[in-house]
Amino acid sequence: MFYHVKELQFNARVSRPDPAFATMLLEQFGGPNGELAAAMRYFTQAFGAKNPFPDKYDLLMDIATEEFSHLEIVGATIQMLLSGVNGALKDAADSAEIMQLLDGKTARDSFIHKAMVAPQFLTSTGGGPALTNAQGVPWTAAYINGDANGDLTVDLRSDIAAESRAKITYEYLLQFTDDPYVKETLNFLMTREVAHFQMFQAALDSIQPNFPPGVLQSDPRYSNLYFNMSNGSEVRGPWNEGPSSQFGESWQYIEDPVKHVLETNGLLDCEPVGTDRRPETVAEQDAILSKMRSEEIKAATPMTDMKWSNEDPASINP
């Protein structure tokens, strides 16, 4: 049950109208890394977590709901940045309030030129935010349809990446406004992305084991191979020498991939090197982890007399 409180989570303010920046800020209203995408991403992921991970369900729903409040903050800021546009569209005289702001025909023509990047400000919404990105492309569920995978460790990794993208978008937006009030709002929203990043990382760490993502383990014959696919150069680093970050296996640097593939019959005759894992032990681990995860979900998911809410109505404060 959603309950709307009319006060914003953060009291957004604007010093003066700025239609050009309002266009840019649309990216966080209806863009792929914006607040609506974040809210819907976590909202849809939460359903699959309800029974096996009720604590993570609560986390995802809480953050999804906060993202909806952030969408309201962004929308309110855009609306304030567009103050006067709607009135100007209803008054063709140059003396209209927005035309005074734009200082006559030259500035008006410049504004119209800039607004054509997101023409819905002038032709559709009449001076309000629209569910598009900064170029006027409508919001689509395609932004998030690949982020609910039915495995919470996969979803949480996707969420960490999403918060990172949203954070850097706000960081870039901060460079394009001089309004101290708008900067204040953007800084708050950017900071909440950092907070959510940490929440998702902590939630992922609380699920053990969580590597590799999913249930099936990786094949030790190929899990620590690095193929040198760059002709004429040999760059080494922790991604291709020393122990691997998760399994602790020794990276095997394949300097000549063509020769290696030919000598191993297309990798079919490749033997595990630099690791204690073997295919047979991996198969045993696959069976153990598959059974554990399956039983965990089945035990938490009733098959009859199902209901979503288990709270006693009498225990809920009115």
C-alpha positions in Angstrom: 0.0 0.0 0.0 1.5 3.3 -1.0 0.7 6.5 0.9 1.6 9.8 -0.6 2.9 12.5 1.8 2.7 15.9 0.0 6.0 17.2 1.4 9.0 16.2 -0.6 11.7 14.0 0.9 14.1 16.8 0.1 12.8 20.3 -0.1 13.8 21.1 -3.7 14.3 24.7 -4.6 15.1 26.8 -7.7 16.5 30.3 -7.9 15.1 31.1 -11.3 13.7 29.4 -14.4 16.1 27.6 -16.7 14.3 25.7 -19.5 17.6 24.6 -21.0 18.8 22.8 -17.9 15.2 21.4 -17.4 15.7 19.6 -20.7 19.0 18.1 -19.5 17.4 17.1 -16.1 14.8 15.0 -18.0 17.5 12.4 -18.3 17.0 11.6 -14.6 13.2 11.7 -14.9 12.6 9.4 -17.9 16.0 8.2 -19.0 17.6 4.8 -18.7 19.6 5.7 -15.5 16.8 7.9 -14.0 14.6 7.6 -11.0 11.6 5.9 -12.7 13.9 3.2 -14.1 15.4 2.7 -10.7 12.1 2.5 -8.9 10.6 0.0 -11.4 13.9 -2.1 -11.4 13.8 -2.7 -7.6 10.1 -2.9 -7.5 10.0 -5.8 -10.0 13.0 -7.6 -8.4 11.4 -7.6 -5.0 8.6 -10.0 -5.9 10.9 -12.9 -6.5 12.7 -12.2 -3.2 9.5 -12.2 -1.1 9.6 -15.8 0.2 13.3 -17.0 0.1 14.7 -13.6 1.2 12.0 -11.6 3.0 14.6 -9.2 4.5 15.9 -8.4 0.9 12.3 -8.0 -0.2 11.9 -5.3 2.4 15.1 -3.7 1.3 14.2 -3.6 -2.4 10.7 -2.3 -1.7 12.0 0.4 0.6 14.6 1.6 -1.9 12.0 1.3 -4.8 9.6 3.5 -2.8 12.4 6.0 -2.1 13.2 6.1 -5.8 9.6 7.1 -6.5 10.1 10.0 -4.1 13.2 10.9 -5.9 11.2 10.9 -9.2 8.9 13.4 -7.5 11.8 15.6 -6.5 13.2 15.6 -10.1 9.8 16.3 -11.5 9.2 19.2 -9.1 12.6 20.6 -10.0 11.9 20.4 -13.7 8.5 22.0 -13.2 10.1 24.9 -11.3 12.8 25.3 -13.9 10.0 25.6 -16.5 8.1 28.2 -14.6 6.3 30.6 -17.0 6.3 28.3 -20.0 2.7 27.3 -19.7 1.5 30.9 -19.2 3.6 32.0 -22.2 2.0 29.4 -24.4 -1.4 30.8 -23.5 -0.3 34.4 -24.2 1.2 35.2 -27.6 2.2 38.7 -26.6 5.9 39.5 -26.2 5.0 41.1 -22.9 4.2 37.7 -21.4 6.2 36.8 -18.3 8.3 34.1 -20.0 9.0 36.4 -22.9 10.3 39.1 -20.5 12.5 36.4 -19.0 13.8 35.6 -22.5 14.3 39.2 -23.4 12.4 39.4 -26.6 12.5 37.6 -30.0 16.2 36.7 -30.1 16.3 34.9 -26.8 12.9 33.4 -27.6 14.2 31.9 -30.8 17.2 30.6 -29.0 15.0 29.0 -26.4 12.8 27.4 -29.1 16.0 26.0 -30.8 17.2 24.5 -27.6 13.7 23.2 -26.7 13.5 21.3 -30.0 15.8 18.7 -28.4 12.9 17.9 -26.2 9.9 19.5 -28.0 7.3 18.0 -25.7 8.0 21.0 -23.4 6.4 23.2 -26.0 4.1 21.0 -28.0 2.8 18.4 -25.6 3.2 19.0 -21.9 2.8 22.8 -22.0 5.6 23.3 -19.5 5.8 20.2 -17.4 8.0 17.1 -17.2 7.5 14.2 -19.5 8.5 10.6 -19.2 11.3 10.9 -21.7 15.1 11.3 -21.7 16.8 14.5 -22.5 16.5 13.9 -26.2 12.7 13.3 -26.0 12.9 9.5 -26.3 10.0 8.0 -24.4 10.7 5.9 -21.3 10.6 2.2 -22.0 10.6 -1.0 -19.9 13.4 -2.2 -22.0 15.6 -0.1 -19.7 15.0 -2.6 -16.9 13.7 -5.8 -18.4 17.1 -7.5 -18.1 17.6 -6.6 -14.5 15.2 -9.1 -12.8 16.8 -12.4 -13.4 15.2 -14.6 -10.7 18.5 -14.9 -8.9 19.0 -12.3 -6.2 22.8 -12.3 -6.4 22.6 -11.5 -10.1 20.0 -8.8 -9.5 22.0 -7.1 -6.7 25.1 -6.9 -8.9 22.9 -5.2 -11.5 21.6 -2.8 -8.9 25.1 -1.9 -7.8 25.9 -1.0 -11.4 22.7 0.9 -11.8 23.4 3.1 -8.7 26.9 3.7 -10.1 25.5 4.9 -13.4 22.9 7.1 -11.8 25.5 8.6 -9.5 27.8 9.6 -12.3 24.9 11.1 -14.3 24.1 13.4 -11.4 27.8 14.2 -11.1 27.8 15.3 -14.8 24.6 17.3 -14.4 26.1 19.3 -11.6 28.5 20.7 -14.1 25.8 22.3 -16.2 24.0 24.5 -13.6 25.0 27.5 -11.6 21.9 27.6 -9.5 22.9 26.9 -5.9 19.5 25.5 -5.0 19.5 23.1 -7.9 23.0 22.0 -7.0 21.8 21.3 -3.5 19.1 19.1 -4.8 21.3 17.2 -7.3 23.9 16.7 -4.5 21.3 15.1 -2.3 20.1 12.8 -5.1 23.7 11.9 -6.0 24.5 11.1 -2.4 21.5 8.8 -2.0 22.8 6.8 -5.0 26.0 6.2 -3.0 24.0 5.1 0.0 22.0 2.7 -2.1 25.2 1.3 -3.6 26.4 0.4 -0.1 23.0 -1.1 0.9 23.0 -3.4 -2.1 26.7 -4.4 -1.6 25.9 -5.3 2.0 22.9 -7.3 1.0 24.9 -9.2 -1.6 27.7 -9.9 0.9 25.1 -11.3 3.4 24.2 -14.1 0.8 26.8 -16.8 1.0 28.0 -18.3 -1.2 27.3 -15.7 -3.8 30.1 -16.5 -6.4 29.8 -17.4 -9.1 26.4 -15.8 -9.7 23.6 -18.4 -9.9 24.1 -22.0 -8.8 26.4 -23.8 -11.3 30.1 -23.5 -10.7 32.6 -22.6 -13.5 34.7 -25.1 -15.3 38.2 -25.1 -13.8 39.8 -25.9 -17.2 38.8 -22.4 -18.4 38.1 -20.3 -15.4 41.6 -18.8 -15.0 42.7 -18.5 -18.6 43.7 -15.1 -20.0 43.9 -15.0 -23.8 46.3 -12.4 -25.2 44.1 -11.1 -28.1 46.2 -8.0 -28.7 48.9 -8.4 -31.4 52.2 -6.7 -30.6 51.6 -6.0 -26.9 51.8 -7.8 -23.6 50.1 -5.9 -20.8 50.1 -7.6 -17.4 48.1 -6.8 -14.3 46.0 -8.4 -11.5 43.4 -9.4 -14.2 45.9 -11.7 -15.9 48.7 -12.6 -13.4 48.8 -13.7 -9.8 45.7 -15.0 -8.0 42.2 -14.4 -9.4 40.0 -12.2 -7.2 37.3 -14.7 -6.2 38.6 -18.3 -6.6 42.2 -17.4 -5.8 43.3 -19.4 -8.8 46.6 -18.5 -10.6 45.9 -16.7 -13.9 47.3 -18.6 -16.9 48.5 -16.2 -19.5 48.0 -17.6 -23.0 50.5 -15.6 -25.0 49.6 -17.3 -28.3 45.9 -18.2 -28.3 45.9 -19.7 -31.8 48.7 -22.1 -30.9 47.0 -23.0 -27.6 43.6 -23.7 -29.2 45.2 -25.9 -31.9 47.3 -27.8 -29.4 44.4 -28.5 -27.1 42.0 -29.6 -29.8 39.8 -26.5 -29.5 40.3 -26.6 -25.7 38.6 -30.0 -25.5 41.9 -31.5 -24.2 42.7 -28.6 -21.9 43.6 -29.6 -18.3 43.1 -27.5 -15.2 46.3 -25.6 -14.4 46.9 -23.3 -11.5 43.9 -24.4 -9.5 43.0 -27.1 -7.1 39.5 -27.5 -8.5 38.7 -30.4 -10.8 35.6 -31.1 -13.0 34.5 -33.9 -10.7 34.6 -31.8 -7.6 32.8 -29.0 -9.4 30.0 -31.4 -10.4 29.6 -32.4 -6.7 29.5 -28.7 -5.7 26.8 -28.1 -8.4 24.7 -30.8 -6.9 25.1 -29.6 -3.3 24.4 -26.0 -4.1 21.5 -26.8 -6.4 19.8 -28.9 -3.7 20.5 -26.3 -1.0 19.0 -23.4 -3.1 16.1 -25.4 -4.3 15.1 -26.6 -0.8 15.6 -23.1 0.5 13.1 -21.6 -1.9 10.6 -24.5 -1.7 10.6 -24.4 2.1 9.9 -20.7 2.0 7.2 -20.8 -0.7 3.8 -22.4 0.2 1.9 -24.2 -2.5 -1.6 -24.0 -1.0 -3.6 -21.3 0.8 -1.2 -18.6 -0.3 -1.4 -15.0 0.8 1.0 -12.2 0.3 0.6 -10.3 3.5 1.1 -12.1 6.8 0.7 -9.3 9.2 -2.0 -9.2 11.8 -4.2 -6.2 10.9 -4.6 -5.5 14.5 -0.9 -5.0 14.9 -0.6 -2.3 12.3 -0.8 1.2 13.6 -3.7 3.2 11.9 
